[in-house]
Structure formats: C-alpha cells, structure tokens
Amino acid sequence: MDQHEIGQLERSIREIWDIVRRLGLDPFPVHFELVPASMMYEFGAYGLPGRFSHWTHGRAYHQIKTMYDYGLSKIYELVVNANPAYAFLLESNSLLQNRVVAAHVLAHVDFFHHNAYFQSTNRQMVESVTVNADRIRRYEFVHGRDEVERFLDAVLAIEAHVDPHPRLRRSSPAGEERRPRPAVTPYDDLFDLGAERQPESKPTARRLPPEPEPDLLLFIAEQARHLEDWQRDVIHIVRTEQLYFLPQMQTRVMNEGWATYWHARIIRELDLPAEEHLEFSRMHAGVLTPSRRQINPYYVGMKMFEDIERRWDQAGPDRRRPLDCRPGQGRARILDVREWENDISFFRNYLTQELVEELDLYLYRLEGNRWVIVENDWEKVREALVASLVNGGHPVIVVEDGDHRGHGELYLRHSYEGQELDIPYADRTLHCIHSLWGQTVHLETVVEGKTVVLHCDGQSVQK
C-alpha cells in the first residue's frame, strides 16, 4: 500500500469504529499495524510476537510460508487478545481487503472483550511472553541450548493437558483424620440419642493427588521430585501460555462466525463505489466457501448466528421458533450467545435439524482409497461434532496416582469415550512424560474394546 492508500485506510478504520459502536458492539481499543508477509507468517507461526524460540515454531513458519509462496493459502490478518488489542494487517492487501479485515478484527475484539471464556485471560500477554522468552534464553545460556530445547520438546508434547476450569479443593489434606466434635454442653449427646457410637477412624494414607487430576502439566511441575527450579519454571511458562490460547481453541467456530457475521454488515454501511462492493462480494464468498472434508468455521458459525437471530426475531406460531422468545429479540439473543457460550454449547444448543440439512453436514470415513458418507442423521452429526471439540480434540488424560506402588511411579488414565488413542503417538508421548517425571509411567487406556495399561520405563513401552 502507498502513503495515499494508508491515509485512506486510517480514515476508513475510524469510520468502521463508529459503525461498530453504532451497531452495538463494544471492542477494546485496537492498535493496527501494517506488516510485510514475512512478519505476518512469523507471528502466525509463533502465535504471539516475541514468544520463546523453538524448532516447532520454525517448522510452522516454513509450512505457512510455503503455502503462501505457492498461492495455496494467505493470512489476511492476525489479532491479539489484549487490552488494548493488537491487529497486524498485511501490507500487500488491497485497500478494500484491509477495510474488510479491520471490520473483521473489531468484531473479534468485541468477542474477546465479552465472551465468558476469555475473562480470566492475561490481557497483557504480549509483554508477558517477551519476559518468558528472556527467561528461557537465560536458561539456554546457563544450561546449554540443546539441554533446554530437549526439555522443551518433552513439555510441549503434553502442553494440551491443562485444566482451565477451577475446581473446589478439599479444605483439609487428603487422609486427614476426622476427629469427633468436642462437647460444649452436658446435653450435646442427646442429639445422637439412639445412634450407635462409631469407633474413631484410623488415619489413612495420604493419596497423591487427592482426586483425579486433569492438569498434567501443573501436577508434574509441582510434584516431580528430580526437576530443577529452572525446569519447573519452563513448565509453568508453557502452561501459562497454553491457558492463554485455550479460549481461542474453545470458541473458534463462534469467534470466526461472529467476526464474519459482522464484517458483512459493517462493510454494507460504508459508502463504497459499485466496483468495490462487487470485489467485496467475491472476497466474502471466498471466505464462506464450504469444505467437503472439514468444517469451515467462518461459514458454519455465521450461518448459525444468522439462524439464531432469525428464529428469535420471527413472529407467529412456528415449530422452529423458541418458546422463550418474543418477536424482535434476535439481535439481543446473539449478543447473549456471544457472551456465554463456547463451541460445544453453541453446537449442542443451536445446531438444528434444518441447519444440518442446509449446511449439508455429515460423517464420513476413508474406505480403501474412497471417502464414504457413513451418517447423515442430524442428531448423530451434532453429537459427533460436539465430541470432536471436547478438550480441543485432544484425549483427556488424568493423573490417578503420583506414588503408584509406593515407589513414586506415575499412573495416568485415559478417559475413554469411544475414541482410541494413536498407540505409536502415545508411546512417544510416554517417553516424554517419563523424562519429566523421572520414574516409570503407566497409562491405562482402551484398545479394541479391552482395558490395557502401557508401561514406560524410559527404555521401552510395554503392555
């Protein structure tokens, strides 16, 4: 973009901001920056500018760059959940493309601001990841780059296994002896008249953890006996950054659908020449192109928000009209949905039979060298979509025992719900967990309908 177009874009962004507020959205302030493609793809690969260096980020960068160089994909923007938010626009985009992207970004930031799953995220994460990266560089200087990278390899192998949901903890340590309540008056025992006296319970062995623990990263950081302080710090860094990204994984369809729904309405409010409206229509249609093999979150999310708004707006008797709505409540309803739902509840509560049929959603599998549709019953399709979103599509692994057999061994259990583990992948991951825990690791799972336990002693994995 030349200087004249940059000036036009700045004026357009101010106009788009006014339209966004008039339409009822409430984003954080946003700092926009034009960047070259190389910087855009670096941010896309690392997730955040300034994040710690690791070969997996470099691999992602080269994959993204190769797709861009061959014209197979293009990142139009990158927006950071912060307050103020940061948005990076591609300097090679046309003026209209960056206008559309700015509208899309402001809707994303409204979602970040109001959705319940983002409320506990660190809004200064850009500064935090820079500090984290500096600490890891110091560890590389002291302990050697190869040593730190090997440790990061193991931690990143299980970075998805965190627990984002606060849980009530026992107020007293597990196994603490319960003592009888002391008498206050001579008549206290009358309240137990007729009840048999129970012998005092004997102290029981403390269980570690007191209940199944889904936060594997946190448990290892706090309980692994041989870890050094810098290693515990690295685990906490990875966990903290994973918790920041988690709401984006939990709300991807909603978030992209919300931004697409609004950018279309915002652009219609701009006074654009006819040729730019035509160019926008082509660009918008490209964003909404359905895929035969996977969900297009822009398309499916937008269609679901439009369907919710239409159903809550309509008047008169209709079997598709919700019982709790009054005509004209559609806009208020989608604002509420944006605030309280995640993708799982979004699909479960608002993906109707009519939408499944309209969107042509189905389940399929590969048979030989052909993809075959195996199910198009709308409820089964909806439940399969919901199941695929649990824990971001990762298996749920919980810590059952951190002192298995009394020898400090780690016993894990796969919460099996019909989807078996990829055993070769599980084998490699168990080696990573063993290197972090420092003792034999056991994993209980289901293979071909039977419960099996995998044992990793650091040399091999056995059943």
Summary of the structure (lengths in Angstrom):
residues: 463
radius of gyration: 26.7
end to end distance: 60.4
largest distance: 92.4
contacts: 1298
relative contact order: 0.09
helix: 52%
strand: 13%
